[in-house]
Amino acid sequence: MNFELSEDYKILQEAVRDFAEKEIKPYGREYDEKEEYPWDIYRKAAKLGYIGASVPEEYGGAGMDQLAEAIISIELTKADSSIGSAIDLATLGVPMLMKYGSEELKEKFIPGVVKGKKPSAIAITEPDCGTDVSAIKTKAFEDGDEWVINGSKTFITNGSIAEYTVVLAKTAEVSPPHRGISAFLVETEREGYEARRIKKMGLNCHDTAEVVLKNVRVPKENLIGELNRGFYQLMDFFNESRVKIAALHLGMAIGAYERALEYAKQRKAFGKPLIEHQAIAFKLAEMFTEIEAARLLVYKAAWLVDNGTPNPALSSAAKLYASEVAVRVTYEAVQIFGGYGYSKEYDVERYYRDARVGTIYEGTSEAQKIIISRFLAGKLG
């Protein structure tokens, strides 16, 4: 067993780190304050192959694997929690389309996302249901050669700027209800698609939107995968997406930790650096330990996906632990900075705000524990 990254992964890591230090880190505070999507940075990253790196070359990607994706995600959010995650999540609508979409849809829509034209989105959450996907109320019905979609979605990343959104909708009234859900590709320029940006506590340069679909018509060819199999396709999607979210929040934790460590070495109190005070040194030791444990979980979950044996429990464990670690580490980073940590003069307050959503989106921490416990009980996988 070798825990060292291969030379190719190290080269990738160093290249992304160099890009992030120059093109992302200096602009974190600016984009947080103006609350705008970082289009220019997204396009620069896409030009270098860092957006959707695991997408096959024939669809515009770099043909890398999920571990490479995780390495990229970590470096991007280490440089800046909001910009890094905003550009990395441009591909949210790609994985399900890549695995289940028709060749025509893949060729038409995926290259634009990874080449920096426009991000993509996936619309699952609704005003009255989040974790309970089977309770969605958005509906789609057939009308000739088209599907007509009606419903409301909320907290949709890239919802108002995406070229297309993968929409989960009910297509059959059956019991249990999750057996009547399908996935559709909806171009955001279609008549009846309306989106309004939501103001949030953190991740301010993310486009997070409420989406309303009013008699939106899409051709039958826009059905992704099989009719009434959307829920199962979504669960498959989560095996990969939760690894990405875990990697993004691991990067946030590392970014906050490194800033706190440097500050603790320079700042003096009672005649010596903060790091020489046991109270601070122990905080940093715990932060380091949790980060390294989270890193191993993220790498293993990505490795399992790459080897064709994705483990829902391990993907959930990686997402659960990395997001919880990010919340704890960013909290302690603010504490180590003291009053300055509460000031916008330093980055750690932004990391703290940005990391907080990690235990909520892409499945809450409580939902991840349910998945893991069901797996342990033999009721999943």
VENPEZI-V78898 format. One record per residue. N is the residue number from 0. RES is the residue in three letters. SS is DSSP state (H for helix, E for strand, C for the rest). PHI is phi in whole degrees, 0 to 359 (none if undefined). Layout:
n:N res:RES ss:SS phi:PHI
n:N res:RES ss:SS phi:PHI
//
This chain:
n:0 res:MET ss:C phi:none
n:1 res:ASN ss:C phi:238
n:2 res:PHE ss:C phi:268
n:3 res:GLU ss:C phi:279
n:4 res:LEU ss:C phi:292
n:5 res:SER ss:C phi:293
n:6 res:GLU ss:H phi:299
n:7 res:ASP ss:H phi:296
n:8 res:TYR ss:H phi:294
n:9 res:LYS ss:H phi:296
n:10 res:ILE ss:H phi:296
n:11 res:LEU ss:H phi:299
n:12 res:GLN ss:H phi:303
n:13 res:GLU ss:H phi:293
n:14 res:ALA ss:H phi:294
n:15 res:VAL ss:H phi:294
n:16 res:ARG ss:H phi:299
n:17 res:ASP ss:H phi:296
n:18 res:PHE ss:H phi:299
n:19 res:ALA ss:H phi:295
n:20 res:GLU ss:H phi:296
n:21 res:LYS ss:H phi:272
n:22 res:GLU ss:H phi:255
n:23 res:ILE ss:C phi:244
n:24 res:LYS ss:H phi:307
n:25 res:PRO ss:H phi:292
n:26 res:TYR ss:H phi:248
n:27 res:GLY ss:H phi:302
n:28 res:ARG ss:H phi:294
n:29 res:GLU ss:H phi:300
n:30 res:TYR ss:H phi:288
n:31 res:ASP ss:H phi:296
n:32 res:GLU ss:H phi:284
n:33 res:LYS ss:H phi:272
n:34 res:GLU ss:C phi:53
n:35 res:GLU ss:C phi:237
n:36 res:TYR ss:C phi:292
n:37 res:PRO ss:C phi:279
n:38 res:TRP ss:H phi:304
n:39 res:ASP ss:H phi:297
n:40 res:ILE ss:H phi:288
n:41 res:TYR ss:H phi:304
n:42 res:ARG ss:H phi:289
n:43 res:LYS ss:H phi:294
n:44 res:ALA ss:H phi:295
n:45 res:ALA ss:H phi:296
n:46 res:LYS ss:H phi:299
n:47 res:LEU ss:C phi:270
n:48 res:GLY ss:C phi:86
n:49 res:TYR ss:C phi:268
n:50 res:ILE ss:C phi:258
n:51 res:GLY ss:C phi:62
n:52 res:ALA ss:C phi:300
n:53 res:SER ss:C phi:275
n:54 res:VAL ss:C phi:293
n:55 res:PRO ss:C phi:303
n:56 res:GLU ss:H phi:300
n:57 res:GLU ss:H phi:294
n:58 res:TYR ss:H phi:248
n:59 res:GLY ss:C phi:97
n:60 res:GLY ss:C phi:274
n:61 res:ALA ss:C phi:262
n:62 res:GLY ss:C phi:68
n:63 res:MET ss:C phi:275
n:64 res:ASP ss:C phi:248
n:65 res:GLN ss:H phi:289
n:66 res:LEU ss:H phi:294
n:67 res:ALA ss:H phi:298
n:68 res:GLU ss:H phi:301
n:69 res:ALA ss:H phi:296
n:70 res:ILE ss:H phi:300
n:71 res:ILE ss:H phi:297
n:72 res:SER ss:H phi:302
n:73 res:ILE ss:H phi:300
n:74 res:GLU ss:H phi:292
n:75 res:LEU ss:H phi:294
n:76 res:THR ss:H phi:279
n:77 res:LYS ss:H phi:297
n:78 res:ALA ss:H phi:288
n:79 res:ASP ss:C phi:202
n:80 res:SER ss:H phi:296
n:81 res:SER ss:H phi:274
n:82 res:ILE ss:H phi:297
n:83 res:GLY ss:H phi:302
n:84 res:SER ss:H phi:286
n:85 res:ALA ss:H phi:299
n:86 res:ILE ss:H phi:285
n:87 res:ASP ss:H phi:290
n:88 res:LEU ss:C phi:272
n:89 res:ALA ss:C phi:298
n:90 res:THR ss:E phi:263
n:91 res:LEU ss:C phi:305
n:92 res:GLY ss:C phi:270
n:93 res:VAL ss:H phi:273
n:94 res:PRO ss:H phi:304
n:95 res:MET ss:H phi:293
n:96 res:LEU ss:H phi:295
n:97 res:MET ss:H phi:297
n:98 res:LYS ss:H phi:274
n:99 res:TYR ss:H phi:241
n:100 res:GLY ss:C phi:284
n:101 res:SER ss:C phi:290
n:102 res:GLU ss:H phi:300
n:103 res:GLU ss:H phi:299
n:104 res:LEU ss:H phi:294
n:105 res:LYS ss:H phi:298
n:106 res:GLU ss:H phi:294
n:107 res:LYS ss:H phi:280
n:108 res:PHE ss:H phi:249
n:109 res:ILE ss:H phi:291
n:110 res:PRO ss:H phi:304
n:111 res:GLY ss:H phi:299
n:112 res:VAL ss:H phi:293
n:113 res:VAL ss:H phi:283
n:114 res:LYS ss:C phi:268
n:115 res:GLY ss:C phi:95
n:116 res:LYS ss:C phi:289
n:117 res:LYS ss:C phi:205
n:118 res:PRO ss:C phi:290
n:119 res:SER ss:E phi:236
n:120 res:ALA ss:E phi:216
n:121 res:ILE ss:E phi:227
n:122 res:ALA ss:E phi:250
n:123 res:ILE ss:C phi:243
n:124 res:THR ss:C phi:298
n:125 res:GLU ss:E phi:235
n:126 res:PRO ss:C phi:306
n:127 res:ASP ss:C phi:253
n:128 res:CYS ss:E phi:202
n:129 res:GLY ss:C phi:236
n:130 res:THR ss:C phi:298
n:131 res:ASP ss:C phi:278
n:132 res:VAL ss:H phi:301
n:133 res:SER ss:H phi:295
n:134 res:ALA ss:H phi:267
n:135 res:ILE ss:C phi:300
n:136 res:LYS ss:C phi:250
n:137 res:THR ss:C phi:301
n:138 res:LYS ss:E phi:235
n:139 res:ALA ss:E phi:227
n:140 res:PHE ss:E phi:227
n:141 res:GLU ss:E phi:280
n:142 res:ASP ss:E phi:217
n:143 res:GLY ss:C phi:67
n:144 res:ASP ss:C phi:265
n:145 res:GLU ss:E phi:229
n:146 res:TRP ss:E phi:253
n:147 res:VAL ss:E phi:247
n:148 res:ILE ss:E phi:244
n:149 res:ASN ss:E phi:225
n:150 res:GLY ss:E phi:158
n:151 res:SER ss:E phi:230
n:152 res:LYS ss:E phi:233
n:153 res:THR ss:E phi:215
n:154 res:PHE ss:E phi:55
n:155 res:ILE ss:E phi:266
n:156 res:THR ss:E phi:295
n:157 res:ASN ss:C phi:71
n:158 res:GLY ss:C phi:302
n:159 res:SER ss:C phi:255
n:160 res:ILE ss:C phi:237
n:161 res:ALA ss:C phi:289
n:162 res:GLU ss:C phi:285
n:163 res:TYR ss:E phi:213
n:164 res:THR ss:E phi:232
n:165 res:VAL ss:E phi:277
n:166 res:VAL ss:E phi:253
n:167 res:LEU ss:E phi:269
n:168 res:ALA ss:E phi:217
n:169 res:LYS ss:E phi:283
n:170 res:THR ss:C phi:238
n:171 res:ALA ss:C phi:203
n:172 res:GLU ss:C phi:266
n:173 res:VAL ss:C phi:227
n:174 res:SER ss:C phi:233
n:175 res:PRO ss:C phi:291
n:176 res:PRO ss:H phi:296
n:177 res:HIS ss:H phi:293
n:178 res:ARG ss:H phi:277
n:179 res:GLY ss:H phi:238
n:180 res:ILE ss:E phi:248
n:181 res:SER ss:E phi:231
n:182 res:ALA ss:E phi:246
n:183 res:PHE ss:E phi:229
n:184 res:LEU ss:E phi:270
n:185 res:VAL ss:E phi:241
n:186 res:GLU ss:E phi:292
n:187 res:THR ss:C phi:289
n:188 res:GLU ss:C phi:274
n:189 res:ARG ss:C phi:292
n:190 res:GLU ss:C phi:300
n:191 res:GLY ss:C phi:101
n:192 res:TYR ss:E phi:268
n:193 res:GLU ss:E phi:233
n:194 res:ALA ss:E phi:222
n:195 res:ARG ss:E phi:229
n:196 res:ARG ss:E phi:290
n:197 res:ILE ss:C phi:257
n:198 res:LYS ss:C phi:277
n:199 res:LYS ss:C phi:227
n:200 res:MET ss:C phi:291
n:201 res:GLY ss:C phi:216
n:202 res:LEU ss:C phi:47
n:203 res:ASN ss:C phi:289
n:204 res:CYS ss:C phi:269
n:205 res:HIS ss:C phi:289
n:206 res:ASP ss:C phi:269
n:207 res:THR ss:E phi:241
n:208 res:ALA ss:E phi:226
n:209 res:GLU ss:E phi:271
n:210 res:VAL ss:E phi:238
n:211 res:VAL ss:E phi:242
n:212 res:LEU ss:E phi:247
n:213 res:LYS ss:E phi:245
n:214 res:ASN ss:E phi:51
n:215 res:VAL ss:E phi:285
n:216 res:ARG ss:E phi:257
n:217 res:VAL ss:E phi:230
n:218 res:PRO ss:E phi:294
n:219 res:LYS ss:H phi:304
n:220 res:GLU ss:H phi:294
n:221 res:ASN ss:H phi:277
n:222 res:LEU ss:E phi:294
n:223 res:ILE ss:E phi:261
n:224 res:GLY ss:C phi:76
n:225 res:GLU ss:C phi:266
n:226 res:LEU ss:C phi:298
n:227 res:ASN ss:C phi:67
n:228 res:ARG ss:C phi:247
n:229 res:GLY ss:H phi:299
n:230 res:PHE ss:H phi:297
n:231 res:TYR ss:H phi:292
n:232 res:GLN ss:H phi:295
n:233 res:LEU ss:H phi:294
n:234 res:MET ss:H phi:298
n:235 res:ASP ss:H phi:294
n:236 res:PHE ss:H phi:302
n:237 res:PHE ss:H phi:297
n:238 res:ASN ss:H phi:302
n:239 res:GLU ss:H phi:270
n:240 res:SER ss:H phi:296
n:241 res:ARG ss:H phi:289
n:242 res:VAL ss:H phi:292
n:243 res:LYS ss:H phi:296
n:244 res:ILE ss:H phi:299
n:245 res:ALA ss:H phi:300
n:246 res:ALA ss:H phi:295
n:247 res:LEU ss:H phi:300
n:248 res:HIS ss:H phi:281
n:249 res:LEU ss:H phi:297
n:250 res:GLY ss:H phi:299
n:251 res:MET ss:H phi:299
n:252 res:ALA ss:H phi:298
n:253 res:ILE ss:H phi:297
n:254 res:GLY ss:H phi:300
n:255 res:ALA ss:H phi:292
n:256 res:TYR ss:H phi:298
n:257 res:GLU ss:H phi:296
n:258 res:ARG ss:H phi:292
n:259 res:ALA ss:H phi:293
n:260 res:LEU ss:H phi:297
n:261 res:GLU ss:H phi:297
n:262 res:TYR ss:H phi:296
n:263 res:ALA ss:H phi:294
n:264 res:LYS ss:H phi:281
n:265 res:GLN ss:H phi:265
n:266 res:ARG ss:C phi:286
n:267 res:LYS ss:E phi:249
n:268 res:ALA ss:E phi:216
n:269 res:PHE ss:C phi:55
n:270 res:GLY ss:C phi:84
n:271 res:LYS ss:E phi:210
n:272 res:PRO ss:E phi:301
n:273 res:LEU ss:H phi:305
n:274 res:ILE ss:H phi:294
n:275 res:GLU ss:H phi:272
n:276 res:HIS ss:C phi:267
n:277 res:GLN ss:H phi:303
n:278 res:ALA ss:H phi:302
n:279 res:ILE ss:H phi:280
n:280 res:ALA ss:H phi:301
n:281 res:PHE ss:H phi:292
n:282 res:LYS ss:H phi:300
n:283 res:LEU ss:H phi:295
n:284 res:ALA ss:H phi:296
n:285 res:GLU ss:H phi:292
n:286 res:MET ss:H phi:299
n:287 res:PHE ss:H phi:301
n:288 res:THR ss:H phi:297
n:289 res:GLU ss:H phi:294
n:290 res:ILE ss:H phi:296
n:291 res:GLU ss:H phi:293
n:292 res:ALA ss:H phi:294
n:293 res:ALA ss:H phi:296
n:294 res:ARG ss:H phi:300
n:295 res:LEU ss:H phi:296
n:296 res:LEU ss:H phi:297
n:297 res:VAL ss:H phi:296
n:298 res:TYR ss:H phi:298
n:299 res:LYS ss:H phi:293
n:300 res:ALA ss:H phi:299
n:301 res:ALA ss:H phi:294
n:302 res:TRP ss:H phi:299
n:303 res:LEU ss:H phi:296
n:304 res:VAL ss:H phi:297
n:305 res:ASP ss:H phi:296
n:306 res:ASN ss:C phi:266
n:307 res:GLY ss:C phi:74
n:308 res:THR ss:C phi:231
n:309 res:PRO ss:C phi:301
n:310 res:ASN ss:C phi:246
n:311 res:PRO ss:H phi:305
n:312 res:ALA ss:H phi:293
n:313 res:LEU ss:H phi:287
n:314 res:SER ss:H phi:299
n:315 res:SER ss:H phi:293
n:316 res:ALA ss:H phi:296
n:317 res:ALA ss:H phi:296
n:318 res:LYS ss:H phi:294
n:319 res:LEU ss:H phi:302
n:320 res:TYR ss:H phi:289
n:321 res:ALA ss:H phi:297
n:322 res:SER ss:H phi:290
n:323 res:GLU ss:H phi:293
n:324 res:VAL ss:H phi:298
n:325 res:ALA ss:H phi:300
n:326 res:VAL ss:H phi:296
n:327 res:ARG ss:H phi:293
n:328 res:VAL ss:H phi:293
n:329 res:THR ss:H phi:293
n:330 res:TYR ss:H phi:299
n:331 res:GLU ss:H phi:291
n:332 res:ALA ss:H phi:297
n:333 res:VAL ss:H phi:300
n:334 res:GLN ss:H phi:297
n:335 res:ILE ss:H phi:295
n:336 res:PHE ss:H phi:287
n:337 res:GLY ss:H phi:65
n:338 res:GLY ss:H phi:301
n:339 res:TYR ss:H phi:294
n:340 res:GLY ss:H phi:293
n:341 res:TYR ss:H phi:270
n:342 res:SER ss:C phi:264
n:343 res:LYS ss:C phi:286
n:344 res:GLU ss:C phi:294
n:345 res:TYR ss:C phi:242
n:346 res:ASP ss:C phi:287
n:347 res:VAL ss:H phi:296
n:348 res:GLU ss:H phi:295
n:349 res:ARG ss:H phi:290
n:350 res:TYR ss:H phi:299
n:351 res:TYR ss:H phi:297
n:352 res:ARG ss:H phi:294
n:353 res:ASP ss:H phi:289
n:354 res:ALA ss:H phi:289
n:355 res:ARG ss:H phi:302
n:356 res:VAL ss:H phi:288
n:357 res:GLY ss:H phi:301
n:358 res:THR ss:H phi:273
n:359 res:ILE ss:C phi:245
n:360 res:TYR ss:C phi:280
n:361 res:GLU ss:C phi:58
n:362 res:GLY ss:C phi:99
n:363 res:THR ss:C phi:297
n:364 res:SER ss:H phi:302
n:365 res:GLU ss:H phi:296
n:366 res:ALA ss:H phi:295
n:367 res:GLN ss:H phi:296
n:368 res:LYS ss:H phi:293
n:369 res:ILE ss:H phi:297
n:370 res:ILE ss:H phi:299
n:371 res:ILE ss:H phi:296
n:372 res:SER ss:H phi:293
n:373 res:ARG ss:H phi:294
n:374 res:PHE ss:H phi:296
n:375 res:LEU ss:H phi:295
n:376 res:ALA ss:C phi:277
n:377 res:GLY ss:C phi:81
n:378 res:LYS ss:C phi:258
n:379 res:LEU ss:C phi:213
n:380 res:GLY ss:C phi:79
//
